[in-house]
Amino acid sequence: MTALEALNDAALWQVAREMMSPEQQEQFFQLREQQQAGTIPDAGRVMLAQLHQDADRLMLRKAYAYVLLKWRGQRLPTLDAVEAQG
């Protein structure tokens, strides 16, 4: 995370707007449905755990980027504006 501190504001805004790829999102939701239905294979469990970890890491990076931007005096978008991006 400390690597984010070295980024300029433009790069931090880019990090703050990062999203999982549509393919990763689709795979994540399909595997979660299989898990909830009790039909997920062992390999699917491993992939779901990895996707979950990747999503958590992405959210932490985004949150830290927003914290750094705020600390630097940048005006942050409202939650509605952030949700509209996705």
C-alpha positions as CSV (number, residue, x, y, z in Angstrom):
1,M,0.0,0.0,0.0
2,T,2.9,2.4,0.6
3,A,3.6,2.3,-3.1
4,L,0.3,4.2,-3.6
5,E,1.8,7.1,-1.5
6,A,4.4,7.7,-4.2
7,L,1.8,8.1,-7.0
8,N,0.7,11.5,-8.2
9,D,-3.0,12.5,-8.0
10,A,-3.8,11.5,-11.5
11,A,-2.5,8.0,-10.9
12,L,-4.4,7.8,-7.6
13,W,-7.6,8.7,-9.4
14,Q,-7.0,5.9,-11.8
15,V,-6.5,3.4,-8.9
16,A,-9.7,4.7,-7.2
17,R,-11.7,4.0,-10.4
18,E,-10.3,0.5,-11.0
19,M,-12.8,-2.3,-11.3
20,M,-12.7,-6.1,-11.7
21,S,-13.1,-7.1,-15.3
22,P,-16.6,-8.0,-16.5
23,E,-15.3,-11.6,-17.0
24,Q,-14.0,-11.8,-13.4
25,Q,-17.3,-10.3,-12.1
26,E,-19.3,-12.9,-14.0
27,Q,-17.2,-15.8,-12.9
28,F,-17.4,-14.5,-9.3
29,F,-21.2,-14.4,-9.3
30,Q,-21.5,-17.8,-11.1
31,L,-19.3,-19.4,-8.5
32,R,-21.2,-17.8,-5.6
33,E,-24.4,-19.1,-7.0
34,Q,-23.0,-22.6,-7.3
35,Q,-21.7,-22.3,-3.7
36,Q,-25.1,-21.2,-2.4
37,A,-26.7,-24.0,-4.3
38,G,-24.2,-26.5,-2.9
39,T,-23.1,-27.5,-6.4
40,I,-19.6,-25.9,-6.5
41,P,-16.7,-28.3,-7.4
42,D,-13.5,-28.2,-5.4
43,A,-11.7,-26.3,-8.2
44,G,-14.5,-23.7,-8.1
45,R,-14.0,-23.2,-4.4
46,V,-10.4,-22.5,-4.9
47,M,-11.2,-20.0,-7.7
48,L,-13.9,-18.4,-5.7
49,A,-11.5,-17.9,-2.8
50,Q,-8.9,-16.4,-5.1
51,L,-11.5,-14.0,-6.7
52,H,-12.7,-13.0,-3.3
53,Q,-9.2,-12.2,-2.2
54,D,-8.6,-10.2,-5.4
55,A,-11.8,-8.2,-4.9
56,D,-10.8,-7.5,-1.3
57,R,-7.4,-6.3,-2.3
58,L,-8.9,-4.1,-5.0
59,M,-11.3,-2.5,-2.5
60,L,-8.5,-1.8,-0.1
61,R,-6.4,-0.2,-2.8
62,K,-9.3,1.9,-3.9
63,A,-10.1,3.0,-0.4
64,Y,-6.5,3.9,0.3
65,A,-6.3,5.9,-2.9
66,Y,-9.4,7.9,-1.9
67,V,-7.9,8.5,1.6
68,L,-4.7,9.8,0.0
69,L,-6.6,12.0,-2.4
70,K,-8.7,13.4,0.4
71,W,-5.6,14.0,2.6
72,R,-4.0,15.9,-0.4
73,G,-7.0,18.2,-0.5
74,Q,-8.8,16.7,-3.4
75,R,-12.6,16.9,-3.5
76,L,-14.0,13.3,-3.5
77,P,-17.1,12.3,-5.5
78,T,-20.3,11.4,-3.6
79,L,-21.2,7.8,-3.1
80,D,-23.9,8.1,-5.7
81,A,-21.4,9.4,-8.3
82,V,-19.0,6.5,-7.4
83,E,-21.8,3.9,-7.8
84,A,-22.9,5.4,-11.1
85,Q,-19.4,4.7,-12.5
86,G,-19.9,0.9,-12.1
